[in-house]
Amino acid sequence: MLNIDVLKEFGANTDEGISRCMGKEDFYLMLVGKVINDKRLTALESQLKEKDLTAAFETAHALKGMYANLSLDPLTRPVSEMTELLRSRTDTDYTALLEEAKSQFEKLCSL
């Protein structure tokens, strides 16, 4: 069951995330639940496969903001790296970063 303790074990900076949610733990947990239902990571994977770097940048940037605002650090790091590469439309192999993000997302979903 999703709670603060398991999110801390996952690597989330829950104190920081809750602070951004006006100190409301229940609000924070609700927003993290919405992250679990978000499908944009799958969209990012498709955009990268299609080499649509502009769309991939927009998606990665949105994900970075969502993950960072909730202090979901294990997800923020790989998506932030992708965002910065995509900002300049760098055509490179994003496989390792994407796989790390997907792995971390799966861990989050299994909590």
C-alpha positions as CSV (number, residue, x, y, z in Angstrom):
1,M,0.0,0.0,0.0
2,L,1.3,3.4,-0.9
3,N,2.4,5.4,2.1
4,I,5.1,7.7,3.2
5,D,7.4,5.0,4.6
6,V,7.4,2.9,1.4
7,L,8.0,6.1,-0.7
8,K,11.0,6.9,1.5
9,E,12.3,3.4,0.9
10,F,11.8,3.9,-2.8
11,G,14.0,7.0,-2.6
12,A,11.5,9.8,-2.7
13,N,12.3,12.9,-0.6
14,T,8.8,12.8,1.0
15,D,9.5,15.7,3.4
16,E,10.3,18.0,0.5
17,G,7.3,16.7,-1.5
18,I,4.9,17.1,1.3
19,S,6.2,20.6,1.9
20,R,5.3,21.4,-1.7
21,C,1.8,20.1,-1.0
22,M,1.3,22.7,1.8
23,G,2.2,20.1,4.4
24,K,-0.7,17.9,3.5
25,E,0.4,14.2,3.5
26,D,-2.9,13.0,2.1
27,F,-2.7,15.5,-0.8
28,Y,0.8,14.4,-1.6
29,L,-0.2,10.7,-1.6
30,M,-3.1,11.5,-3.9
31,L,-0.8,13.2,-6.3
32,V,1.7,10.4,-6.3
33,G,-1.3,8.1,-7.0
34,K,-2.0,10.2,-10.1
35,V,1.6,9.7,-11.2
36,I,1.1,6.0,-11.1
37,N,-1.8,6.3,-13.6
38,D,0.1,8.7,-15.9
39,K,0.8,7.3,-19.4
40,R,3.3,9.9,-20.6
41,L,6.3,7.7,-20.0
42,T,4.9,5.3,-22.6
43,A,4.3,8.2,-24.9
44,L,7.9,9.4,-24.4
45,E,9.2,5.9,-25.4
46,S,7.1,6.0,-28.6
47,Q,8.3,9.5,-29.4
48,L,11.9,8.6,-29.0
49,K,11.5,5.5,-31.2
50,E,9.9,7.7,-33.9
51,K,12.7,10.2,-33.5
52,D,10.1,13.0,-32.8
53,L,12.6,14.9,-30.6
54,T,10.4,18.0,-30.3
55,A,7.4,16.0,-28.9
56,A,9.8,13.9,-26.8
57,F,11.3,17.1,-25.3
58,E,7.8,18.4,-24.4
59,T,6.8,15.1,-22.8
60,A,10.1,14.6,-20.9
61,H,9.9,18.2,-19.7
62,A,6.4,17.6,-18.3
63,L,7.4,14.4,-16.7
64,K,10.5,16.0,-15.1
65,G,8.3,18.7,-13.6
66,M,5.8,16.2,-12.2
67,Y,8.4,13.9,-10.8
68,A,10.6,16.7,-9.4
69,N,7.7,18.6,-7.8
70,L,6.7,15.4,-5.9
71,S,10.4,14.7,-5.1
72,L,10.3,11.3,-6.7
73,D,14.1,11.4,-7.1
74,P,14.6,7.9,-8.6
75,L,12.4,9.0,-11.5
76,T,13.5,12.6,-11.7
77,R,17.2,11.8,-12.4
78,P,16.9,9.8,-15.7
79,V,14.1,12.0,-17.0
80,S,16.0,15.2,-16.2
81,E,19.0,13.9,-18.1
82,M,16.8,13.0,-21.1
83,T,15.1,16.5,-20.9
84,E,18.4,18.3,-21.1
85,L,19.6,16.2,-24.1
86,L,16.3,16.7,-25.8
87,R,16.3,20.4,-25.1
88,S,18.9,20.7,-27.9
89,R,17.2,17.9,-29.9
90,T,20.2,15.7,-29.4
91,D,19.7,12.5,-31.6
92,T,21.3,9.9,-29.4
93,D,20.6,6.5,-27.9
94,Y,18.2,7.2,-25.0
95,T,17.7,3.5,-24.2
96,A,19.7,3.4,-20.9
97,L,17.9,6.4,-19.5
98,L,14.5,5.3,-20.7
99,E,15.0,1.8,-19.3
100,E,16.1,3.3,-15.9
101,A,13.0,5.6,-15.9
102,K,10.7,2.7,-16.8
103,S,12.3,0.4,-14.1
104,Q,11.9,3.1,-11.5
105,F,8.3,3.7,-12.6
106,E,7.5,0.0,-12.3
107,K,9.0,0.0,-8.8
108,L,6.8,3.0,-7.9
109,C,3.7,1.2,-9.3
110,S,4.5,-1.9,-7.3
111,L,4.5,-0.1,-3.9
